[in-house]
Amino acid sequence: MKQSDSKQAVFTLYGGINVIGGTKLYVQSGESEVLFDFGSTFAPGFGSFDTVLRPRPGREVDDYMALGIIPNLPKLYAGSKEGHDLPVFISHFHLDHVGLLFLLDPSVPIYMSEPSYQLYQQLEVIGEGIGQHDDIRVFTYGQWIEWKSLRVLPLEVDHDIQGATGFFVETLSGTIAYTGDFRGHGNHPDKTEAFFQYLGAHRTHALISEGTRAGEASGRHTVPEKDMAHMLAKTMENRSAVFFTLYHRNIERIAAFAAAAQAVSRKLVLTPATLHLFRTLAPVQYEQSRPAVYVCATQAAESLPSYLTGLDVQTVNAQELANDQTAFLVELPYEHLTELVDIQPHNGAIYIHSDGVPLGAYDPAYANVTNWLQTFGVDMVSVRSTGHADPAYLQACIEQANPDVLYATHTFHPEQMPAPHSGLLVVPHIGRNYPIAPISV
Ligand SMILES: [Zn+2]
């Protein structure tokens, strides 16, 4: 009896229940332990810290752990007496999945896909990385990673960021799969479909799935990513100045703005950081569009960031935009709205909100944006394509995977996730162990 107990693999969720993001999935099989994702939860006004109340420098691990934001798994952190053989697998590079990686000891192995690694490297350059880490391991999709008493198979899925991955894990007592974040209306639906087909064909005992849009009306906000360029071009018709905000880790979206700019003969103008990501991660589209870089009044004094040094790139400032308002398509992120004071947009100007921050009215910053745009007579238009599965698509994926038990995570409405054929839908509890094993129904 004792022996069979030690062969019982279990999983535990730390974060990601009844919220969007912050998922940390711990799997233990025999002497093997692995973790999937190590993100932060973005919930302005509802969290434990904000821009004023910060974790103490040098004591971050203690402070986050005391609040239950990170798990009490000593192998993850500096000073561990048991070593650091607890690898962390990253599903993709959104902050709600990687935002707390900086807390790990630098020798904890971090596994990620090749496209995620490329993004990770460039995020370091622009100062949005995870900081110094000594053990980054890049996996190949479809190739098993053996980790003593378990093995992990990373498989591609489509999400609104490159390199998104779902995982299938074989343990001593059963199989468990983790979806990461996924959708079916991106540019690569075949990847997501192949992942769920694999789960269905290989008997998945426990499926940990994101369900961001569970409970929404189907189809309401599901705009295909491939329609973005066309929709953006149409939105700009008969407008004066056009500004936009996006999340610049979505390189395909930058490319859509570049294509739209070409279609309407406007010059694309990007922030230095977005221009760098576009140039290094989509070099072909970058060369085709040759965007300009926006120089803020504050930046002009400090000169451009060093990663743009020596680059043959046109610079544009507020005065030039003010003088020729219909000539440009300008990225103007939230923190640069003050530039409007110098640009003084003409009648008919618009601000295209395309999945940048602030994401929605739940963020107090949203009211600020509305106020700024109203003050300067700029209309806000939303042209976006979410990274998350439409509810009907989510249901089809769960049916395809056909798990013994579905565990609902990464959603405000876990109880509204579609149940699998077995009827077993579980809303897991934080920190509780669940067995990984076949269930006969
Ligand atoms: Zn994501």
Residues whose N, C-alpha, C, O or C-beta is under 5 A from the ligand:
A	BS01	ZN	H94 D181
